[in-house]
Amino acid sequence: MRRNCLAFFLGVFAALVLGELVCRLAEDRRISQVLIFPRGNANYELTRPVPGDLVYEFVPGRCLNGLCTNSLGLRDLERRIVKPGGLKRILCVGDSITMGGSMAGNVPLLQTWPLVLERLLDNPDGQRIESWNAGFSGYNLVQYAAFLKRRAKKIKPDAIILGLCLNDLSVHQVIHKYRDRFEIEFQHREQAVVFDLGHGANQWLLGHSAMWRVVNRGGASMMEPKYGLLDPDGSRAEAAMKKIKHLAEDMNIPLLALIFPRLDDEGYSTPETNRDHRRLSLLVKREHVQAVELYHLFTRYPVGSLRMDPRDKGHPNALGHCLAAIGAYRRLLDMKIPWISSKEHRAGECVDILAPDNRFSSSFF
């Protein structure tokens, strides 16, 4: 009897080992996506590779197709790194949405949400406030954390705002810049979880067992996955959010997140209707970061009226940027930050904020 039991368990163990070896040999672990930008494209001309998690950055003082970088390598107004006394500074970090650029075209710099926010906060008779646009095309949470680690102590912000979108959970693998093209490779963004053994157990198994990944992928084709985890190690985005939160705490400054929805044909994404949106919202909540779900503001307008291009479901136009700035402004007021004054008329309708005869002047366009 004992021999039979031992033989049985040894057989099961051998089958598991053999299955793991076969799955590791057969599993497709290639990069899930490669973006290629030819010479002449803004992503080729305006960027340069850098080591580490930052992967790449903008080249300072360069212009192409309406996109210009300042002397600090940001698509922003020309700024002085040295902060004069009495000045407060908000650092707005994000991807191409925050930057105001897309394949379909660009939002004028002064209409991007960080610059609209600066005008909402500006008080000629009171506190001087800058709101820097630190948006970079293609960045994600890991790169936001790397950028802040690299630049925040020099910039000395008094608050940080993250412009988050649903693809911020993807992770860059590597970048190549050749004579004729610029390539960004992405890791697999998500691993479906059908057989739930608990968050921690699944994180470990998905990171270490090819057979467990294959079993869940096969199950996902037959039943609805319970949720998704990042592949391969499941924790880089979460670790990046923790780093950002800790950096803000170490600098003793407020941290706010704006969550941009997808602009789908059937409507704006919400945590209830979109799994990536739900995962991103939960990630922010777990770290107790103040957040603004922008779909609450966006739903007042038809989806098509906020798209940068009729086919672009990710990038909002100037009206969407204005709504994002209003959402950020209102939440900053709610956070009772002492150097931000309440002027309710500044957070009115975007039709007023963007009107040619308002205090922003025609140069706003």
C-alpha positions in Angstrom: 0.0 0.0 0.0 2.7 2.4 1.0 4.7 1.6 -2.2 1.6 2.2 -4.3 1.0 5.6 -2.6 4.7 6.5 -3.0 4.6 5.4 -6.7 1.5 7.4 -7.2 2.9 10.6 -5.8 6.2 10.2 -7.6 4.3 9.7 -10.8 2.2 12.9 -10.2 5.4 14.8 -9.3 7.2 13.5 -12.5 4.1 14.4 -14.6 4.1 18.0 -13.2 7.8 18.4 -13.8 7.5 17.0 -17.3 4.5 19.2 -17.9 6.4 22.3 -16.7 9.3 21.5 -18.9 7.1 21.0 -22.0 5.2 24.3 -21.3 8.4 26.2 -20.8 9.7 24.9 -24.1 6.4 25.5 -26.0 5.2 28.8 -24.3 5.3 31.9 -26.4 7.2 34.4 -24.2 7.9 36.8 -27.0 7.3 40.5 -26.8 3.6 41.1 -27.2 3.9 44.3 -29.2 6.6 46.3 -31.0 5.9 49.9 -31.9 8.0 51.2 -34.8 8.4 54.9 -35.5 10.3 55.8 -38.8 12.8 58.6 -39.1 10.9 61.9 -39.3 8.3 60.8 -36.8 8.2 62.9 -33.6 8.9 59.9 -31.5 12.1 59.3 -33.5 13.3 62.9 -33.6 12.4 64.1 -30.1 13.5 61.1 -28.0 16.7 59.5 -26.9 17.3 56.2 -25.1 18.4 56.3 -21.4 19.4 53.4 -19.2 17.2 51.9 -16.5 13.5 52.0 -16.1 13.1 55.4 -17.6 14.0 53.8 -21.0 13.9 57.0 -23.0 13.4 60.8 -22.6 12.8 63.9 -24.8 15.8 65.7 -26.3 15.8 69.3 -24.9 15.2 72.2 -27.2 13.9 70.5 -30.3 10.7 71.0 -32.4 8.9 68.8 -34.9 5.4 68.9 -36.4 4.1 71.3 -33.8 5.7 69.5 -30.8 8.5 71.4 -29.1 10.5 70.6 -26.0 12.0 73.2 -23.7 15.5 73.4 -22.3 14.6 70.8 -19.6 13.3 68.3 -22.1 9.6 68.8 -21.4 6.8 69.7 -23.7 6.1 72.7 -21.6 6.7 76.5 -21.3 10.3 77.5 -20.8 10.9 77.1 -17.1 13.7 77.9 -14.7 14.8 74.9 -12.6 15.7 77.2 -9.7 12.5 78.0 -7.8 12.2 81.6 -6.6 10.9 82.2 -3.1 7.2 82.4 -2.8 6.5 80.3 -5.9 4.6 77.0 -5.7 5.1 74.4 -8.3 2.8 71.4 -9.4 4.5 68.7 -11.4 2.0 66.9 -13.8 3.4 63.6 -14.9 1.8 61.4 -17.6 1.9 59.9 -21.0 0.9 61.3 -24.4 -2.5 62.3 -23.1 -0.9 64.7 -20.6 1.6 65.7 -23.2 -1.2 66.5 -25.6 0.2 64.6 -28.5 -1.1 61.7 -30.6 -0.7 60.1 -34.0 -3.8 62.1 -35.2 -2.5 65.5 -34.1 -1.6 67.6 -31.1 -3.5 69.6 -28.5 -2.0 73.1 -28.5 0.4 73.4 -25.5 -1.6 76.0 -23.7 -4.7 73.9 -24.0 -3.2 70.8 -22.3 -4.6 70.2 -18.9 -1.5 71.1 -16.8 -1.4 74.5 -18.5 -5.2 75.1 -18.1 -4.8 74.1 -14.5 -2.0 76.7 -14.1 -4.4 79.4 -15.4 -7.2 78.2 -13.1 -4.8 78.4 -10.1 -3.2 81.7 -11.1 -3.9 84.6 -8.8 -2.2 87.8 -9.9 -2.9 89.3 -6.4 -1.9 86.3 -4.4 0.1 83.1 -4.5 2.2 82.4 -7.7 1.7 78.9 -8.9 3.3 77.0 -11.8 1.8 73.7 -13.2 4.5 71.9 -15.3 3.6 69.6 -18.1 5.8 66.5 -17.7 3.9 64.3 -20.2 5.9 61.8 -22.3 4.5 59.9 -25.2 4.4 56.2 -24.4 5.3 56.4 -20.7 3.7 54.1 -18.1 3.7 53.8 -14.3 7.1 52.3 -14.1 8.5 55.3 -16.1 6.6 57.8 -14.0 8.3 56.5 -10.9 11.7 56.5 -12.6 11.2 60.1 -13.9 10.2 61.3 -10.5 13.1 59.6 -8.8 15.4 61.2 -11.4 14.0 64.7 -11.5 11.6 65.5 -8.6 14.3 66.6 -6.1 15.7 69.1 -8.7 12.4 70.4 -9.8 11.2 70.7 -6.1 7.4 70.4 -6.7 4.9 71.3 -4.0 2.4 68.8 -5.4 2.4 65.9 -7.9 -0.5 65.0 -10.2 -0.4 61.8 -12.2 -2.3 61.7 -15.4 -3.2 58.0 -15.6 -4.8 56.1 -18.5 -5.7 52.4 -19.0 -2.5 51.3 -20.7 -0.3 52.6 -17.8 -0.2 49.0 -16.6 1.8 47.9 -19.6 5.6 47.7 -19.2 8.3 48.6 -21.7 10.9 45.8 -22.2 13.6 47.6 -24.3 14.1 50.4 -26.7 16.1 50.6 -29.9 17.0 53.7 -31.9 18.4 53.0 -35.4 19.3 55.3 -38.2 16.0 54.8 -39.9 13.6 53.9 -37.1 12.8 53.9 -33.4 11.4 50.8 -31.8 9.7 50.3 -28.4 9.0 46.7 -27.3 6.4 45.8 -24.7 6.1 42.9 -22.4 2.9 40.9 -22.2 0.5 43.2 -20.5 -1.8 40.8 -18.8 -2.2 37.2 -17.7 -5.8 36.1 -17.2 -6.6 34.4 -13.9 -9.4 31.8 -14.1 -8.5 29.4 -11.3 -8.1 31.8 -8.3 -5.8 30.6 -5.5 -5.6 34.0 -3.9 -3.8 37.1 -5.1 -0.4 36.4 -3.6 -0.4 32.7 -4.7 -1.4 33.6 -8.2 1.2 36.3 -8.5 3.9 33.8 -7.5 2.7 31.0 -9.7 2.2 33.2 -12.8 5.7 34.5 -12.3 7.3 31.1 -11.9 5.2 28.4 -13.5 4.7 28.2 -17.3 2.2 25.4 -16.8 0.1 27.5 -14.5 0.1 30.3 -17.1 -0.9 27.9 -19.9 -3.7 26.4 -17.8 -5.2 29.8 -17.0 -4.8 31.0 -20.6 -6.6 27.8 -21.8 -9.3 28.3 -19.2 -9.8 31.9 -20.3 -10.8 30.8 -23.7 -13.7 28.8 -22.2 -14.8 30.9 -19.3 -14.7 34.5 -18.0 -11.4 35.3 -16.2 -11.9 36.4 -12.6 -9.3 39.1 -13.0 -6.0 39.8 -14.7 -2.4 40.0 -13.3 0.6 41.6 -14.9 2.9 39.1 -16.6 5.5 38.0 -16.0 6.1 39.1 -12.4 2.8 40.8 -11.7 4.0 43.6 -9.5 6.0 46.2 -11.5 3.1 48.6 -11.8 2.1 48.1 -8.2 5.7 48.6 -7.1 5.9 51.8 -9.2 2.8 53.2 -7.6 4.2 52.5 -4.1 7.5 54.3 -5.1 5.6 57.3 -6.2 3.5 57.4 -3.0 6.6 57.0 -0.9 8.4 59.8 -2.8 5.5 62.2 -2.2 5.5 61.2 1.5 9.2 61.7 1.8 8.9 65.2 0.2 5.9 65.9 2.3 3.8 67.0 -0.7 0.3 66.1 -1.9 -0.2 63.4 -4.5 -3.3 63.3 -6.8 -4.2 61.0 -9.7 -6.4 61.8 -12.6 -7.8 58.6 -14.2 -8.7 59.2 -17.9 -11.3 56.8 -19.3 -11.2 55.2 -22.8 -13.4 57.0 -25.3 -15.1 53.9 -26.7 -17.9 53.9 -29.3 -20.4 52.5 -26.7 -19.4 55.2 -24.1 -16.7 56.2 -21.6 -15.1 53.3 -19.8 -15.8 53.0 -16.1 -14.5 50.6 -13.4 -17.7 48.7 -13.8 -17.5 48.3 -17.6 -13.8 47.9 -18.3 -11.4 45.5 -16.6 -8.3 47.6 -17.1 -10.1 50.6 -15.8 -11.1 48.6 -12.7 -7.6 47.4 -12.1 -6.1 50.8 -12.4 -8.7 52.3 -10.0 -8.1 49.6 -7.5 -4.4 50.0 -7.7 -4.7 53.7 -6.9 -7.2 53.0 -4.0 -4.9 50.4 -2.5 -2.2 53.0 -2.1 -4.7 55.5 -0.6 -3.9 58.1 -3.3 -6.4 60.8 -3.9 -8.0 60.3 -7.3 -10.4 61.9 -9.8 -12.4 59.5 -12.0 -12.7 61.8 -15.0 -15.5 59.8 -16.6 -17.9 61.6 -14.2 -17.0 64.9 -15.9 -16.7 63.5 -19.4 -20.2 61.9 -19.5 -21.8 65.3 -19.8 -20.6 65.3 -23.4 -21.0 62.9 -26.3 -17.9 60.7 -26.7 -17.2 62.0 -30.2 -17.1 65.6 -29.0 -14.1 64.8 -26.8 -12.0 62.7 -29.2 -8.8 64.1 -30.7 -9.7 62.2 -33.9 -12.9 60.2 -34.7 -10.8 57.0 -34.7 -8.8 57.8 -31.6 -10.3 56.2 -28.5 -7.6 57.2 -26.1 -6.6 60.8 -26.6 -9.0 63.6 -25.6 -9.1 67.0 -27.4 -8.8 70.4 -25.9 -12.3 70.2 -24.3 -11.3 66.9 -22.6 -8.1 68.5 -21.3 -10.1 71.4 -20.0 -12.5 69.1 -18.1 -9.5 67.2 -16.7 -8.0 70.5 -15.4 -11.4 71.4 -13.8 -11.5 68.0 -12.1 -7.9 68.5 -10.8 -8.7 72.0 -9.6 -11.8 71.0 -7.7 -10.1 68.0 -6.0 -7.1 70.2 -5.0 -9.6 72.5 -3.3 -11.2 69.6 -1.6 -7.8 68.5 -0.3 -7.5 71.8 1.6 -4.1 72.7 0.4 -3.3 76.0 2.1 -1.6 77.7 -0.8 -4.5 77.0 -3.2 -7.3 79.6 -3.0 -10.9 79.0 -3.8 -12.2 81.0 -6.7 -15.4 79.1 -7.8 -15.8 81.0 -11.0 -12.5 79.6 -12.3 -13.9 76.1 -12.3 -16.9 76.9 -14.3 -17.9 75.6 -17.8 -15.2 74.9 -20.3 -17.2 76.9 -22.8 -16.3 79.9 -20.6 -12.7 78.9 -19.9 -12.0 78.4 -23.6 -13.9 81.5 -24.8 -11.8 83.9 -26.8 -12.8 86.9 -24.7 -11.9 85.5 -21.3 -8.9 86.4 -19.2 -6.7 83.8 -20.9 -6.5 86.0 -24.0 -6.4 85.0 -27.6 -2.9 83.6 -27.1 -4.5 80.7 -25.3 -5.4 79.3 -28.7 
